[in-house]
């Protein structure tokens, strides 16, 4: 899906200028990585593609650090699996991935992994925050007649489910984490369908969104998601379940900003169309994430 625009997935986020990506060759490794492979990925220019790459590489034997340079559209993968396996997984994404070089790591120093207890504690906080915000946004979305808030509420519920399943996966083998990811994918797809039904209902029956309530509750949700990102920051390079949790939180921030913008446009134009459009966009975001998870190999 290369070449997406800045408004859809966060392209244009400043990337490190020049030089090697931070911590590339010779950097810390985890889970027994012994080789670093360097790829050119022409179709990878957004956080959305980074998310897709991370999820596609889950379960690779001895997967270590992943170093992304979105500006150069390059990727470095530390792994113990045969390079052919990594290349095949990347090729399946249709992003034009091409192997540039692969070499043994020089005296790799394992990175200190977060303990299972620390991961579980963070995930419990994330689960609690998202579950609480689901209730708040659902009630506010109904009162404000806002499809954007309702869709974001269901996105919060989907994320709470992801964090709950990630919590169950803490300490499990890679296969258990993959099963948890697939279960989260199906649940997200179901919730996306429910959100779409609400958008269509509002489109058919009409609505009069309340911009102040939309913007106020979305600002609260934005604060909640930024808090989630702060909790996850220390674990963002951990297991696949923690990396996926980080990606979901960053996408949620974009959704919150979208609802705030929709509220401002509703107030300015007096039309409910911006609210319906942002609700549909959030539905698409949740459904696309679910579909990608379900299509992951292995």
N, C-alpha and C positions, 0 to 999 in steps of 0.2 A: 504493500500500500504506500509506496514511497511518494515523496513530493507533496505531503500534506501542508496545509496552510497554517499560519500562525494562530488563527482564531480557533482552529479545530482541535489542536492537540498540544499547543504550547511551543511550537517551533519558534525559533528566534530567541530562545533563552540563551544568554551569552555563554559561549564555550571557551575553555582555556585557549589563549592565543599562542600558537607556535609550540614547538617542542613536543616531547612525548606526553601522552596522557599521564596524569598523576599516578605514581605507583605502578608503572607498567613493568617492563622486564626487570626481574630481580626484586620485585615488590613482595609483600606478604602473601602467603598462600594458606589455604585451608583444605581439610579433608584429603590430604595426601597428594595434591597436585604436583606433577613432576615435569610438565611440559607447558610452554607458553606458545600459543598459536596466534598469529597476527593476520587479521582479515580486512579486506576492503569490502564495505557493504554499501553500495551506491544508493540503495533505497532506504537507508536508515538515516533520517534527518529530524526525527521528532521523539519526544518521550514515549509516544505511543508505540513506535517501532522498538525502542529500548525495552519496553514492557514485554513485547512479543518475543524478542530475543531471549530475555531472561527466563520466561516461562518455557520456551522451546528447549532450553538447555538443562532444565531441571532433570535430575536423575542421571546425568553424565557422570561416569565413574571418576571420583576424585576431583569434582569440580571445585575450583578455587576462585580467585578474584576475577571479576569481569570488568574490564576497563573500556569505557565508551568515550569516543571522541566524535560527537555528533557533527561538529563543524567540518572535520575531515572525512566523516562517514567511515570511521575505522573502529575496529573492535579487537581487543586482546583477550584471549581466553586462557586461563590456567587450568590444566586438567591432567588426569592420569589415563583417561580413556584413549584409544587410538584416534589419531587426528581425523581419520576417515569418518568416524562416528560423529564428531563435532561438525565437520564439513557437511555431512549429509543432513543433519538436523537444520543447519542454517540454510542449506539449499532449498529445503522444503518450505521455507517462508517466502520464497519468490521475491527476495529483496536484492538479488544479484550478488550474493556473498561470494568472495573469491579469496582463496588462501594466498597470502603473501609470503609468509615464512612461519616455520615452526622449529623451536629449539628447546633443549632441556633447560630447566631453571637452574641457575647457579646458586648452590647452597641455599635452598629455600628455607625460610624461617616461618614456621606455622604461626598464623595470627591467633591471638587469644580469642577463643570462641565464647560467646555469651553462654552462661549456664542455663540449663533448662528452667531452673527456678526463676531466673531473671526474665527470660522470655515469657514465661507463663504469667508473671506479675504484670508485665507491660500489656500483654494481650487481654488480661482481665480488665484493665483500665480502658483499653480501646473498646472492648465489648460493652462495658457500662456506659461510656460516653455516647457511642453510636446508638445504643438501645434507647437511652434517654432522649436523644435528639430526634429519633424516629417518632416517639410519642409527641414531642413538642411540635415538630414540623407537620405531622399528620393532623393534629387538632388545628394548628394555625392555618394550614393549607385549606382545610375544610371551611373554616370561618372566613378566610380571605378570598375564597373561591379561586384559588391559584393552582393551576395545573403544575406550574414550576415547583412550588413548594411541595405539592403532593408527590410528584415524581422524585424530588430530592429526598422526601421522607422515606419512600420505598427504597431509594438508593442507600440511605442510612441503614435500613433494615437488612438489605443485602450485605452491606459491609459488616454489620454486627454478626451475621451468619458466617461470613468469611473469617472473622476474628475468632468466633467460637470454634469453627472447624480447625483453624490453625492452632488454637489452644489444645484441641484433642490430638493434634499431630506432633506437639512438642515431645521430643524424646523418641519418636518413632523412626523407623527406617524410611528411606526414600520412597518405597512403595506406598507406605501409609500416608505420606504427605501428598503423593500424587492422587490417591483416592479421595483425600480431603479436598484437594483442589477441584477435582471433577464434581464432587457433590456440591461444592460452592458454585460451580459453573451452572449446574442445572437449576439450583435455587435462584441464582441471579436471573436466569432466563425466564423463570416463572414470574418473578417480581417485575421484570421488564414488561411482560405481557399485561400484568395487572395495571401498571402505570400507563401503558398505552390505552387500555380500556377507559381509564379515567380521563385521559386527554380527549378521546373520541366522545365520551359522554358530555364533557364540557363544551366541545365543539358543536354538538348536536343541540344541547339544551340552552347553550349560551352561558355566559358568566360575566361578572363585574368584579374583577380582581381589585383588592385593596392595596395599593402600592406601599403605604407606610408599614403595614403589617408584613407584607412580602419582604421588604428591604430590611426591616428590623430583625425578623426571625432568621433571614439568610445571613445577616451579619453575625448573629449568635452562632449559627451553624459553622460559619467561617472560622470563628474563634475556636470552636470545638475541634474542627479538623486541623487547624494549625497546632493546637495542643497535642492532637494525636501524632502529628509529624514530629513534634519535639520529643515525645515519648519514644518514637520509633527510630530517631536519628542514630542512636548508638547501636542499633541492631539492623540497620538497613542493608548491610552486607553479610548478614547471617545466612541461615538456611532459606530455601526457596519460599517457605511459608512466611518468613519475615520480610523478604524482599517484595513479595506480592502485596503484603500488607502496606508497605511503604508506598507502592505504586497506586494502590486504591486510594490512599489518603491524599496524595498529590492530585489525583483526578477529581476527588471530591472538592478540593479547593477551587478548581476551575468551575465546577458545577455551581458552587455557592456564588462565585463572582458573576456567573451567567444569570442567576436568579435576581441578584441585586441590580444588574444592568436591565433586565426585563422589567423590574418594578419601576425603574426610572423612566423607561420608555412608555410604560402604561400610563404613568402620571403625565408624561409630556404629550402623548398622542390621544389619550382617552380611549384607546382601543385595547381589547383583550388579546389581540394577535401576538404581541411580543411574549406574553405569558404562555400562550399555546405553543409557540415556536420553541421556547426554551424548555418547556416540558417535554416536547418531542425529542429535542436534542439530548436531554438527560436519559430518556428511554433508550435512544440509540447508543449512547455511551455505555450504559449497563449491559444492553444486549450484545454489543460488539465485544466487550470484555468477556462475557459468558461464553460466546461462540468461540473465541480464541482459546480459552481454557479447555473447552471440550474437544477442540481439534488438535491439542498438543499430542505429540507422539509418545508412545510408551505408557 
